[in-house]
Amino acid sequence: MNRETDNSANRLDENVTKIVESIDRDVERGEDIVMAGLCIVMMSTFFAPVAPPAVLLPFVAVTFAVSAGLARLNYRKIERKLTNFLVMIEEPEQSKLRPIQAVFKASPYESLGQSFNPFKNIKRTVKSVLGGLLINPLWMPIFYMIGLQIEEEKKLIALNQAVMSIEQESVDNPYEFYA
């Protein structure tokens, strides 16, 4: 009887570990997407001597938009994956994944259309206009897209912290099922 309890506890722990590892890989992929966009923008300064600002600055804004959009789609994929996993596992396992669920409840998925709509994101729009007035009007779309990218990065950071808290819990209590 005790051996059956040990095996079921190991199975429960293995399922949670596999789910967390899978979500962690996807979070890392999202972070890589955001960083790739930032690196491409940083590399655009190499083209500044050759390309005029009217060409280079829209390219920078599009790069930020694409990387933020891909990160948003990756976030949605992680949310769907977690939802699918939660259907397949039992309550003791689901309770271990509550930190990740809390992140998705705190910052639910918004459609890309809503994120890119300047009238639905007044605060970001005002900051972009202010930055454009202070520096150069061509920078307004760049500031708007940077705000979008920062928002995606915040979501990924929160997810990463939730994943790390679950991993830390499993390291701190390796025998919690045996007590």
FENHU-V777671 format. One record per residue. N is the residue number from 0. PHI is phi in whole degrees, -180 to 180 (NA if undefined). BURIAL is 1 if it has 16 or more other ideal C-beta (glycine too) atoms within 10 Angstrom, else 0. D_LAST is the distance of its C-alpha to the last C-alpha in whole Angstrom. Layout:
# FENHU-V777671
((N,PHI,BURIAL,D_LAST) (N,PHI,BURIAL,D_LAST))
This chain:
# FENHU-V777671
((0,NA,0,15) (1,-66,0,12) (2,-66,0,14) (3,-64,0,14) (4,-63,0,11) (5,-62,0,11) (6,-66,0,14) (7,-67,0,14) (8,-65,0,11) (9,-64,0,13) (10,-63,0,16) (11,-60,1,15) (12,-66,1,14) (13,-66,0,18) (14,-61,1,19) (15,-63,1,19) (16,-62,0,19) (17,-65,0,23) (18,-64,1,24) (19,-64,1,23) (20,-62,0,25) (21,-64,0,28) (22,-67,1,28) (23,-62,1,28) (24,-61,0,31) (25,-68,1,33) (26,-65,1,33) (27,-62,0,34) (28,-63,0,37) (29,-64,1,38) (30,-64,1,38) (31,-64,1,40) (32,-63,1,42) (33,-64,1,43) (34,-67,0,43) (35,-62,0,46) (36,-61,1,48) (37,-65,1,48) (38,-66,0,49) (39,-63,0,52) (40,-65,1,53) (41,-64,0,53) (42,-73,0,55) (43,-65,0,57) (44,-65,0,59) (45,-64,0,61) (46,-92,0,63) (47,-58,0,64) (48,-67,0,67) (49,-102,0,68) (50,-97,0,67) (51,-72,0,68) (52,-58,0,65) (53,-65,0,66) (54,-97,0,65) (55,-71,1,62) (56,-67,1,61) (57,-64,0,60) (58,-62,0,58) (59,-63,1,56) (60,-63,1,55) (61,-66,0,55) (62,-62,1,52) (63,-62,1,50) (64,-64,1,51) (65,-66,0,50) (66,-67,1,47) (67,-67,1,45) (68,-65,1,46) (69,-67,1,44) (70,-65,1,41) (71,-64,1,41) (72,-65,0,41) (73,-64,1,38) (74,-61,1,36) (75,-63,0,37) (76,-63,0,36) (77,-63,1,33) (78,-63,1,33) (79,-65,0,34) (80,-62,0,31) (81,-63,1,28) (82,-61,0,30) (83,-65,0,30) (84,-65,1,26) (85,-65,0,25) (86,-70,0,27) (87,-86,0,26) (88,-109,0,22) (89,-93,0,20) (90,-58,0,18) (91,-60,0,15) (92,-73,1,17) (93,-62,0,20) (94,-66,0,18) (95,-72,1,17) (96,-95,1,21) (97,-60,0,22) (98,-60,1,23) (99,-71,1,25) (100,-61,1,26) (101,-64,0,27) (102,-64,1,30) (103,-70,1,31) (104,-72,0,32) (105,-70,0,33) (106,-133,0,36) (107,-69,0,37) (108,-67,1,39) (109,-108,0,42) (110,-70,0,45) (111,-64,0,47) (112,-61,0,50) (113,-71,0,49) (114,-69,1,48) (115,-85,1,51) (116,-80,0,53) (117,-66,0,54) (118,-79,0,55) (119,-95,0,52) (120,-127,1,50) (121,-61,0,53) (122,-61,0,51) (123,-64,1,51) (124,-64,1,55) (125,-63,0,56) (126,-62,1,54) (127,-66,1,56) (128,-65,0,59) (129,-62,0,59) (130,-63,1,58) (131,-66,1,61) (132,-69,0,63) (133,-76,0,62) (134,-106,0,62) (135,-166,0,64) (136,-59,0,64) (137,-68,0,63) (138,-86,1,60) (139,-56,1,59) (140,-65,1,57) (141,-66,1,55) (142,-63,1,54) (143,-63,1,53) (144,-70,1,51) (145,-62,1,49) (146,-60,1,48) (147,-64,1,47) (148,-66,1,45) (149,-63,0,43) (150,-62,1,42) (151,-66,1,40) (152,-66,1,39) (153,-61,0,37) (154,-64,1,36) (155,-68,1,34) (156,-64,0,33) (157,-63,1,31) (158,-64,1,30) (159,-62,1,29) (160,-65,0,27) (161,-65,1,25) (162,-63,1,24) (163,-65,0,24) (164,-66,0,21) (165,-68,1,19) (166,-64,0,19) (167,-66,0,19) (168,-60,0,15) (169,-70,0,14) (170,-76,0,15) (171,-70,0,14) (172,-122,0,10) (173,-69,0,10) (174,-117,0,7) (175,-64,0,6) (176,-78,0,6) (177,-88,0,4) (178,-74,0,0))
